[in-house]
């Protein structure tokens, strides 16, 4: 699905919120690798699950045409600094739900970009009659959990020792969901 491009002023910066385009594919591949190297909060270690430019082109094509998919980017001064994807589940018993994920460069944490991206996803989900948006987040990412809770997500479960990081330490994964308000 494609949304209308918006200029956002938040916390002293102006940036653009828009749908991903095929021309963003190379920048998205590089951005994802950089974000993977900046935080331990994502599921992947650096170099795992790499998506190429061609992979992103396919994802963007699918997401642009499918009303149950949304792929948004945050752009600051002609550079991509973050992105989010939301994808409706395909099985009938679960297609009232959509999976959500978000990534933002560490230098742009704290500018409200994540909050705006989440609001855009939730608005889209409500407008497309998706009843529930779900996500998982490492329990140690307390600021993300607080952000998700502030926009209506609730903790629904905890996977104990679900993740084992390179240094050998285990982490729990928090399962969260947000039901559409009627």
C-alpha positions as CSV (number, residue, x, y, z in Angstrom):
1,X,0.0,0.0,0.0
2,X,1.2,3.5,-0.8
3,X,0.5,6.4,1.6
4,X,0.7,10.1,1.1
5,X,4.2,11.7,1.7
6,X,4.3,14.0,4.7
7,X,6.9,16.5,6.0
8,X,7.3,16.1,9.8
9,X,8.8,18.6,12.2
10,X,9.8,16.9,15.4
11,X,12.3,17.8,18.0
12,X,14.3,20.3,16.0
13,X,14.5,18.4,12.7
14,X,12.3,18.2,9.6
15,X,12.1,14.9,7.9
16,X,10.0,13.1,5.3
17,X,7.7,10.2,6.0
18,X,6.8,8.3,2.8
19,X,6.3,4.9,1.3
20,X,9.4,3.0,0.2
21,X,10.1,3.2,-3.5
22,X,12.1,0.8,-5.7
23,X,14.8,3.5,-6.0
24,X,15.3,3.2,-2.2
25,X,16.4,-0.5,-2.5
26,X,20.2,0.0,-2.4
27,X,20.0,2.6,0.4
28,X,17.7,0.3,2.4
29,X,20.2,-2.6,2.0
30,X,23.0,-0.4,3.4
31,X,20.8,1.1,6.1
32,X,19.7,-2.3,7.4
33,X,23.3,-3.4,7.6
34,X,24.3,-0.2,9.5
35,X,21.4,-0.5,11.9
36,X,22.3,-4.1,12.6
37,X,25.8,-3.0,13.6
38,X,24.5,-0.3,16.0
39,X,22.3,-2.2,18.3
40,X,21.9,-5.5,20.1
41,X,18.1,-5.1,20.2
42,X,17.4,-6.6,16.8
43,X,17.0,-10.3,16.1
44,X,20.0,-10.5,13.7
45,X,23.7,-10.3,14.4
46,X,25.7,-8.3,11.9
47,X,25.9,-10.1,8.6
48,X,23.0,-12.5,9.3
49,X,19.8,-12.5,7.1
50,X,21.3,-9.9,4.8
51,X,18.8,-8.4,2.3
52,X,20.3,-7.3,-1.0
53,X,19.1,-4.5,-3.3
54,X,17.2,-7.1,-5.4
55,X,15.5,-8.5,-2.2
56,X,14.4,-5.0,-1.3
57,X,13.1,-4.3,-4.8
58,X,10.9,-7.5,-4.5
59,X,9.6,-6.5,-1.0
60,X,8.8,-3.0,-2.1
61,X,7.0,-4.2,-5.2
62,X,4.9,-6.6,-3.1
63,X,4.2,-4.1,-0.4
64,X,3.2,-1.3,-2.8
65,X,0.6,-3.5,-4.5
66,X,-0.8,-5.4,-1.5
67,X,-3.3,-3.4,0.7
68,X,-2.3,-5.6,3.6
69,X,1.3,-4.6,3.5
70,X,2.9,-1.2,4.4
71,X,6.6,-0.2,4.0
72,X,7.5,3.3,5.1
73,X,10.8,5.1,5.3
74,X,12.0,8.1,7.2
75,X,14.2,10.4,5.1
76,X,16.3,13.3,6.5
77,X,18.3,15.6,4.1
78,X,17.9,13.1,1.2
79,X,19.2,10.1,3.3
80,X,17.2,7.3,4.7
81,X,17.5,7.1,8.5
82,X,14.8,4.6,9.4
83,X,12.1,2.3,8.1
84,X,9.1,0.3,9.2
85,X,7.2,-2.6,7.7
86,X,3.8,-4.0,8.6
87,X,2.4,-7.2,7.0
88,X,-1.0,-8.7,7.4
89,X,-1.0,-12.4,8.2
90,X,-2.2,-14.6,5.4
91,X,-3.9,-17.5,7.2
92,X,-7.6,-17.0,7.7
93,X,-7.5,-17.5,11.4
94,X,-4.9,-14.9,11.8
95,X,-5.5,-12.4,9.0
96,X,-7.1,-9.9,11.4
97,X,-3.5,-9.3,12.5
98,X,-0.4,-7.8,11.1
99,X,3.2,-8.1,12.1
100,X,5.1,-4.9,12.7
101,X,8.8,-4.0,12.9
102,X,10.8,-0.8,12.9
103,X,14.5,0.2,12.6
104,X,16.1,3.7,13.0
105,X,19.7,4.7,12.9
106,X,21.1,5.3,16.4
107,X,22.0,8.9,15.6
108,X,18.3,9.6,15.1
109,X,16.9,8.0,18.2
110,X,15.1,10.5,20.4
111,X,13.8,12.7,17.6
112,X,10.3,11.3,17.6
113,X,10.8,9.5,14.3
114,X,9.8,6.1,15.8
115,X,6.6,7.5,17.3
116,X,5.6,9.1,14.0
117,X,6.3,5.9,12.1
118,X,4.3,3.9,14.6
119,X,1.4,6.3,14.4
120,X,1.4,6.1,10.6
121,X,1.4,2.3,10.8
122,X,-1.5,2.2,13.3
123,X,-3.5,4.8,11.3
124,X,-3.0,2.6,8.2
125,X,-4.0,-0.6,10.2
126,X,-7.1,1.0,11.5
127,X,-8.1,2.3,8.0
128,X,-7.6,-1.1,6.4
129,X,-9.5,-2.8,9.2
130,X,-6.6,-4.7,10.6
131,X,-7.8,-5.5,14.1
132,X,-4.5,-6.2,15.8
133,X,-0.9,-5.2,15.3
134,X,1.7,-7.5,16.9
135,X,5.4,-7.2,17.6
136,X,8.2,-8.8,19.5
137,X,10.9,-6.8,21.3
138,X,13.9,-7.8,23.4
139,X,13.1,-7.2,27.1
140,X,16.3,-5.1,27.6
141,X,15.0,-2.5,25.1
142,X,13.0,-0.7,27.8
143,X,12.7,2.6,25.9
144,X,11.1,0.8,22.9
145,X,8.7,-1.1,25.3
146,X,7.7,2.2,26.9
147,X,7.1,3.8,23.5
148,X,5.0,0.9,22.3
149,X,2.9,1.0,25.6
150,X,2.4,4.8,25.1
151,X,0.7,4.2,21.8
152,X,-1.6,1.4,23.0
153,X,0.5,-1.9,22.8
154,X,0.1,-4.2,25.7
155,X,2.5,-7.0,26.8
156,X,0.9,-10.3,26.0
157,X,3.7,-12.8,26.7
158,X,7.3,-13.3,27.6
159,X,9.6,-15.8,26.0
160,X,12.1,-16.8,28.6
161,X,15.8,-17.1,27.5
162,X,14.5,-16.8,23.9
163,X,17.7,-15.2,22.6
164,X,21.3,-16.0,23.1
165,X,23.7,-13.3,22.1
166,X,27.3,-13.7,20.9
167,X,28.7,-13.1,24.4
168,X,26.7,-16.1,25.7
169,X,24.1,-14.1,27.6
170,X,20.4,-15.0,27.4
171,X,17.6,-12.4,26.9
172,X,13.9,-12.6,27.1
173,X,11.6,-11.6,24.3
174,X,8.4,-9.6,25.0
175,X,5.4,-10.2,22.8
176,X,3.1,-7.2,22.5
177,X,-0.1,-6.4,20.7
178,X,-2.4,-3.5,20.0
179,X,-6.1,-4.0,19.3
180,X,-7.8,-1.5,17.1
181,X,-10.1,0.8,19.0
182,X,-13.6,0.9,17.6
